[in-house]
Amino acid sequence: MTKSDHEGRAPAVANSSLDLIGRTPLVALDRIHRGPGRIFAKMESMQPGGSMKDRAARACIDLARTRGHLAEGQPVVEMTSGNMGAALAVVCNMLGHPFHAYMSVGNSPERAKMMRALGAKVVLVPQVDGKPSMVTGQDIAAAADRARRAAEEMGAYFVDQFANEGVVLAHQLGTGPEIEAQLGMAPDAFVSVVGTGGTFIGVARHLKSVAAETVCVAVEPAGAEVLAGKVVEKPAHQLQGSGYAIRPPLWDDKLADLCLCVTDEEATDFRARLAREESIYAGFTAAANICASVKLLRSGILAEDAVVATVICDTGLKY
């Protein structure tokens, strides 16, 4: 880079890592999918906590502080599969709230390491019926119960991400409008894996408000397709942070035009392909998003020149 590259432009300076949350780049994935149509992905892995949960964490904590539910210096407690925990560690660290994370031991240990490095106290909860790298709905319920009881005992604020409207507002007011602005239009379709449902609900709600014809696709792990109305046959799968065999409390059926499933094998394959073909090292849910986007474009449901938007949920360094 030469001196002339900087002339006429003042570098943007963030006041803190909190200002790095949101406004992520949108990247075209023209190598992993060469048509029909195109796939564009929000690089949520580039946020300070390494995932899209940074937006939700900031929104939940800001709402709690604004509404008087969280006092200065009060501890914060949450159940997490790892990404929300890392995100809350970032936010709470900067705003002066001690953070306690309760996570199933079945989630990847790299997530616990990151949370602890950011100053969080991490409690690993034994699994009920899952196994390492495969966390079930019952595992999550056990961790949530421990977190809720701990919050009551220490007088802490319990985030309760599955029922907290902040996880939806973060994407309805942030991610959705960003996608529309970056594309210069609403995409023909939006594809997202569902965990709490915050990303899917928030983005879909915004996109359908500006273009009702946008096809919004919910992605679930194969064998745990509750939103598609199927019987759960495989509660344990590799898509950590999603597919807990429950309908998220905030779920809105009217927003989902279609449900698609992705197998562990497909997610593993697309994760490797993302790294090799696009130089994007991401997690399994991001890979599932890309796999489902490819399936959608090849299905013939959309026009040949359709634009599909999706999300790179987190970095592969957490696995």
N, C-alpha and C positions, 0 to 999 in steps of 0.2 A: 504494500500500500504506500502511495506517495503522499507528499504533503498536500497536493492539490485535491486529493480525495476528501480531505477534511475542510477545505475552504468553503465558507458560506454556510457551514452547518455546525451548530453548537451541540455537543453530545448531551443526550438526555441522562440525567442523574436521578436515580431513585433515592428517596429519603430513607428507606429501610427495605428489608426483604418483603414486607407487606405490600409494597408498591409494585412488586414483581408478579403479584398474583393476577391472573387474567391477561387479556390482550395477547394471547398466544398466536403464533403463526399458523396459517393454513397452508398445507403442502399438497401438491398434486402427486398422486401415486400412479404415474403413467408407466412405470416399469413392471410393477407387480400385476397390473391389469391394463392391457393394451386395447380394450374395447370389447363389446360396445359400451358407449358411455364413458364417463370419467369418475374417479373417486378422489375426493378432497378430504383431508383429515386434519383436525385441530391437534396441534402438538402440545397436549396437556402435560406430557412428561417433562416439559421444559420449565415447569414452575418450581419454586424453591423447595417444596415438599416432594417433588417428583411425580405428582399425579393431579388429575382433575379434582380430587377432593380438596385441594387448597381453596378453591372457590367456595365450596360448601362450608368448610371450616370457618373461613373469614365471615361468611354471611351469617352462620349460626351464632358465632360469638358476638358479632356486631349487633344482631337482633336482641340477644340476651342482655347485653349492656345497655342498649337503648331503652328497652322495656323495663329495666330495673330488676331483671331476674338474675343478673350476675354483677356482684359488687367488685370494686377495685380490690385486687389481690386475692379474691376468693378462688379456691381450687376448682378445677374443671375435671370431670370424669366422663369417660366414654368407652363403650365397647367398640372394638374395631377389628377388621381383618388385616389392618396394617396401614393402608393408604390414608384413611381418615385420621388415624392416630398420628401419623407423621405430619399431616397437614395441621392438625390441632396443636401439635408440639411446636410447629413453626409460629402459628398465630399466638398461642398462649405465651410462648417464650418472649415474643416482642411486646405483648401487652401486660406482662407481669402477673400471669395466672399460673400457679403450679398445676401441672397436668398429669393425670393418672390414667393410663390406658389398660384396658382389660382385653386380652386377645387369646383366642384359642391357640393352644400349642401346635395345632396342625398347620397353621399359617407359616409362611416361609420365615426362617430366623433372621434373614437380612432386614426384614421390616422392624423387628424388635431392636436390632442393633442401631438402626437409624433413629428410632424414637428415643432410645436411651442416650445416643450421642447428642440429641437436641435437648436433653435435660428432662425428658419425661420419665416418670416411674412406670415401669411396665410389669404387669402381673399376667403370667401365662396360665390359662385355665385348661385343665385336662379335657380331652375330647370325650364325647358321649358315644358316638357311633361312627365317627369319621376316622381318617388315618392321615399320616403326614402328607402335606400338600393337597389334601382333599378334605375340606371342611364342610360339614352338613348344616342344615337348618337347626338341628338339635344342639350341635356344637355352639352355634351362634347364640341360641337361646340361653344356654348355660353361662356363656361369657357375659351376656347382657344382664342376666339375673345377678351375677356377682358384681357387675359394675353399678347397677341400680342400688343394691344394698350398701355398697361402699360409699356411694354418694350421699345416701341418707345418714350413714354413720358419721361421716366427716363434715357434713353440712356443705357439701360441694354442689356445683351446678352440673346436672346430668344432661348431656347434649341430646341423647336419644335421636340419633340421626334418621332412623327409619320413620319417625313421626314428626320431625322438625321441618317446618315449612321453609326454613332457610336453605335446605338442600335443593329445593325446587327454584326458589327465587334467584339463587346464585346463577342458574343457567337460563332462567326465563329472562332475566334482566342483563345477563352478561354473555354467556356462550352463544345463545341463539341470535341476539342482535349482532354479535361479532361475525358469525358465519354469514349472515345476510349482507353485512357491510363489506366483508372481504370478497365475497362472490359478486357483489353488485346486484344481487337478486336472491330470492329464496331458492334453495336447491329443489330439484324434482323429488328428492327423497332424503330422509335422514334415518340413519341406522345407529342403534346403540344397544349394547348389552345392558341388562337391567339387574341392579342390586337393590339399593334403596329405591331406585326409580327416579332419583332426583335429576340426573342428566337427561334421561329420556323425556320425562314429563315437562321439565322446564324448557328445553329446546323445542320440543314438539309444540308446546303451548304457544311459544312465540312465533314459530314458523307458520303454524296454521292460522294465526291471527293476521298475518300479512299475505298468506297464500294458502287458502283452505285446501287446495288440491295437492299440497305437498304430502307425499306418502311417507308415513312414519312407521318404522319397522323396529319392533322389540326383539332383541336377541336373547335366547336362553341356551343353557347347556343341554345337549341331547340327553334325554332321560329324566330331566328335571323341568319339564315344560308346563308349569302350572298356568302361566298366562295364556298359553295356547289351549288350555282346558284339558290337558292330558294327565293321566295317572303318573305319579312319580315312580320311576323304575330305577333311577340311578341318583340318589341323593348326594353321593360323593363324586366330585369331578375336579378337573384341574383349573377351572375358571374361578380362581379365588376372588372373593368380593362380589360374586353374583350367583344367581340360581340357587337360592336357599330353600326352594320348594315351598315358598310362601308368596302370597300376594302382598306386595308392599302396602302398608297402611295408607300411603298417599296416592296409590295407583288410580288412574283414570282411564277406564276402558275406551272411552270415546276418542282418545288420542292415538291409540294403536290401530293402524290400518291392517297390519300384518305381523305375524310372529314367525321368526325363523330360528332354527336350532343349529348348533355347531358342536361337533364331537371333539373329544380330547385330542384325537389324532389330527383332525383338521386344524385345530388351534395350534398344536405343536408344529405342524407343517408350515402354517402361515407365519408363525413367529420366526421360524428360521428363514423363510423367504423374505420377510420384512427386513431382517438384518442383512441378508446377502444382496437383495435386489434394490432396496431403497436406503440402505445404511441407517435404518431406524431400529434400534435395539429396544424392544418393548415387551410388555407382559402378555399373558395369555388372553386377557379380555380384549386388549387392543387387537391382537391377532384374530380373535373371534369377530370383532367388528369388521375387519377387512374381509375376512372369509365370507361373512354374511352379505357384505356389500357386493362382492363378486357374484355370489349366488343370485342376488336380486337383479343385477344387471344382465345376467345370462338367462334369466327366467322368461324374458319377453314381456313382463308386466309393464316395464317402462319403455319409453321411446329409445331408438337407437343412439340418440345423442344426449341421453339423460345425464344429469349431474347429481351425484350422490355425495352427501356430506356425512362424515362420521368422526370418531374421536380416537386418538392414540391415548388411552387411559392413563398409562404410567410407564415408567422406565423399566427395562428388563433387569436393571441392577438390583431390584428388590426381590429377585427370585434365585 
